[in-house]
């Protein structure tokens, strides 16, 4: 499976990664590190969950259960099924395609460089954030006057998280796109199942 990614067909993937990674600056180093952190994702999820509680009141637990389960399943399928199966090295570990020493890597507080885990296809960060964007925006619709800008902001955040993974050189762009597609697949399946099982607020009748 890895040989496919080493073929000329994925030359664009390596070129785009190098281009994004080269657009670095001290400010962007800090900004992208923050956007890519797990703390950022948790904070966004908590804030959006509070919004759901305000919008749905007593039935908010159903919405949060569907969203939480969708994000969790997306994350687990990506990390425990696809990554071990595909086994595509991250750019920082893929010496056949990229020279890690030529990449601009994030330097952590302890002086070491951030390389990420061994495998990177698909990107869990990209998948999880896109699943959050799809699911939360779906449940905002019809409940907020500012639905469109709010949904656009969520998808912008999902894009930024995906971009940050390439900027930090721990994912190829195709890893990120694959994560987004996986999120779309799981989110669509979750919403379809929730509607059929009448788990969504207002679908009990």
C-alpha positions as CSV (number, residue, x, y, z in Angstrom):
1,X,0.0,0.0,0.0
2,X,2.9,2.4,0.8
3,X,4.3,1.9,-2.7
4,X,1.3,3.7,-4.1
5,X,2.2,6.8,-2.2
6,X,5.8,6.6,-3.5
7,X,4.6,6.6,-7.1
8,X,4.9,9.6,-9.4
9,X,1.1,10.0,-9.1
10,X,1.7,11.5,-5.6
11,X,4.4,13.9,-6.6
12,X,2.0,16.7,-6.2
13,X,1.4,15.6,-2.6
14,X,5.1,16.0,-1.7
15,X,5.4,19.3,-3.6
16,X,2.3,20.8,-1.9
17,X,3.6,19.7,1.6
18,X,6.9,21.4,1.0
19,X,5.2,24.5,-0.3
20,X,3.0,24.8,2.8
21,X,5.8,23.9,5.2
22,X,8.0,26.6,3.6
23,X,5.5,29.4,4.4
24,X,6.7,29.6,7.9
25,X,7.3,32.4,10.3
26,X,7.7,32.7,14.1
27,X,4.1,33.8,14.5
28,X,2.7,31.1,12.3
29,X,4.9,28.5,14.2
30,X,3.1,29.4,17.4
31,X,-0.4,29.8,15.8
32,X,-0.3,26.5,14.0
33,X,1.0,24.7,17.0
34,X,-1.9,26.0,19.1
35,X,-4.5,25.2,16.4
36,X,-3.1,21.7,16.1
37,X,-3.1,21.0,19.8
38,X,-5.5,18.6,21.5
39,X,-6.3,21.3,24.0
40,X,-7.7,23.5,21.2
41,X,-9.9,20.7,19.9
42,X,-11.2,19.9,23.4
43,X,-12.0,23.6,24.1
44,X,-13.8,24.0,20.8
45,X,-15.8,20.8,21.5
46,X,-16.8,22.0,25.0
47,X,-17.9,25.4,23.8
48,X,-20.0,23.9,21.0
49,X,-21.5,21.5,23.4
50,X,-22.6,24.3,25.7
51,X,-24.2,26.0,22.6
52,X,-26.1,22.7,21.9
53,X,-27.3,22.7,25.5
54,X,-28.6,26.3,25.1
55,X,-30.3,25.5,21.8
56,X,-31.8,22.1,22.6
57,X,-32.4,22.3,26.4
58,X,-33.6,19.0,27.8
59,X,-33.1,17.1,24.6
60,X,-29.5,18.3,24.2
61,X,-28.2,15.0,25.6
62,X,-29.4,13.1,22.5
63,X,-27.7,15.5,20.2
64,X,-24.4,15.4,22.1
65,X,-24.6,11.6,22.3
66,X,-24.9,11.4,18.5
67,X,-22.1,13.9,17.9
68,X,-19.8,12.4,20.5
69,X,-20.3,8.9,19.2
70,X,-19.7,10.0,15.6
71,X,-16.4,11.8,16.5
72,X,-15.3,8.9,18.6
73,X,-16.0,6.3,15.9
74,X,-14.3,8.4,13.3
75,X,-11.2,8.7,15.5
76,X,-11.1,5.0,16.3
77,X,-11.6,3.8,12.8
78,X,-8.9,6.1,11.5
79,X,-6.3,5.3,14.2
80,X,-7.0,1.6,14.8
81,X,-8.1,0.3,11.4
82,X,-6.9,2.5,8.5
83,X,-3.5,3.6,9.8
84,X,-2.3,0.1,10.8
85,X,-3.6,-1.2,7.5
86,X,-2.2,1.4,5.1
87,X,0.9,2.1,7.2
88,X,1.9,5.3,5.3
89,X,4.8,7.0,7.2
90,X,4.4,10.6,8.1
91,X,6.6,13.1,6.2
92,X,8.9,13.3,9.2
93,X,9.4,9.5,9.0
94,X,9.3,9.0,5.3
95,X,12.9,9.2,4.2
96,X,12.1,7.7,0.8
97,X,10.0,10.7,-0.2
98,X,11.2,13.6,2.0
99,X,14.4,14.5,3.8
100,X,13.2,15.3,7.3
101,X,16.2,17.5,7.9
102,X,15.0,19.7,5.1
103,X,11.6,20.3,6.7
104,X,10.8,23.2,9.0
105,X,9.8,21.4,12.2
106,X,8.2,22.7,15.4
107,X,10.6,22.9,18.3
108,X,9.0,22.1,21.6
109,X,9.7,23.7,25.0
110,X,12.1,20.9,25.9
111,X,14.2,21.6,22.9
112,X,13.1,18.5,21.0
113,X,11.4,18.5,17.6
114,X,7.8,17.4,17.0
115,X,7.7,14.5,14.6
116,X,4.3,13.0,15.4
117,X,3.6,9.2,15.4
118,X,4.9,6.8,12.8
119,X,1.9,6.5,10.5
120,X,-0.2,9.4,9.1
121,X,-2.9,8.2,6.7
122,X,-5.4,9.5,7.3
123,X,-5.1,12.5,9.6
124,X,-7.0,12.0,12.8
125,X,-6.9,15.7,13.6
126,X,-8.4,16.5,10.2
127,X,-11.0,13.7,10.5
128,X,-12.1,14.6,14.0
129,X,-12.4,18.3,13.4
130,X,-14.3,17.9,10.2
131,X,-16.7,15.4,11.9
132,X,-17.3,18.1,14.6
133,X,-17.9,20.8,11.9
134,X,-20.4,18.6,10.0
135,X,-22.3,17.4,13.0
136,X,-22.5,20.6,15.0
137,X,-23.4,22.7,11.9
138,X,-26.2,20.2,11.1
139,X,-27.7,20.6,14.5
140,X,-27.4,24.4,14.4
141,X,-29.5,24.6,11.3
142,X,-33.0,25.9,12.0
143,X,-32.0,26.8,15.6
144,X,-29.8,29.9,15.0
145,X,-30.4,33.0,13.0
146,X,-26.6,33.2,12.4
147,X,-26.5,29.6,11.2
148,X,-24.7,30.3,7.9
149,X,-21.8,32.3,9.3
150,X,-21.5,30.0,12.3
151,X,-21.3,26.9,10.1
152,X,-18.8,28.6,7.8
153,X,-16.7,29.4,10.8
154,X,-16.7,25.8,11.9
155,X,-15.6,24.6,8.5
156,X,-12.9,27.3,8.4
157,X,-11.6,25.9,11.7
158,X,-11.6,22.4,10.3
159,X,-9.6,23.6,7.3
160,X,-7.2,25.4,9.6
161,X,-6.6,22.3,11.6
162,X,-5.9,20.3,8.5
163,X,-3.6,23.0,7.1
164,X,-1.7,23.1,10.4
165,X,-0.9,19.4,10.1
166,X,0.8,20.0,6.8
167,X,2.4,23.2,8.1
168,X,3.9,21.2,11.0
169,X,5.0,18.6,8.4
170,X,3.4,15.7,10.2
171,X,0.9,14.9,7.4
172,X,0.8,15.0,3.7
173,X,-2.1,17.0,2.1
174,X,-3.7,13.7,0.9
175,X,-3.7,12.5,4.6
176,X,-5.7,15.5,5.5
177,X,-8.2,15.2,2.5
178,X,-8.6,11.5,3.4
179,X,-9.5,12.5,7.0
180,X,-12.1,14.9,5.7
181,X,-13.7,12.3,3.5
182,X,-13.7,9.8,6.3
183,X,-15.4,12.3,8.5
184,X,-18.0,13.0,5.9
185,X,-18.7,9.3,5.5
186,X,-19.1,8.6,9.2
187,X,-21.2,11.8,9.8
188,X,-23.6,10.9,7.0
189,X,-23.9,7.4,8.2
190,X,-24.5,8.6,11.8
191,X,-27.2,11.1,10.8
192,X,-28.9,8.5,8.6
193,X,-28.9,5.9,11.4
194,X,-30.1,8.4,14.0
195,X,-33.0,9.5,11.9
196,X,-34.0,5.9,11.2
197,X,-33.8,5.0,14.9
198,X,-35.6,8.2,15.8
199,X,-32.8,9.3,18.1
200,X,-32.9,12.9,17.0
201,X,-35.0,15.6,18.8
202,X,-38.4,15.9,17.1
203,X,-38.2,12.5,15.3
204,X,-40.0,10.6,17.9
205,X,-43.5,11.2,16.5
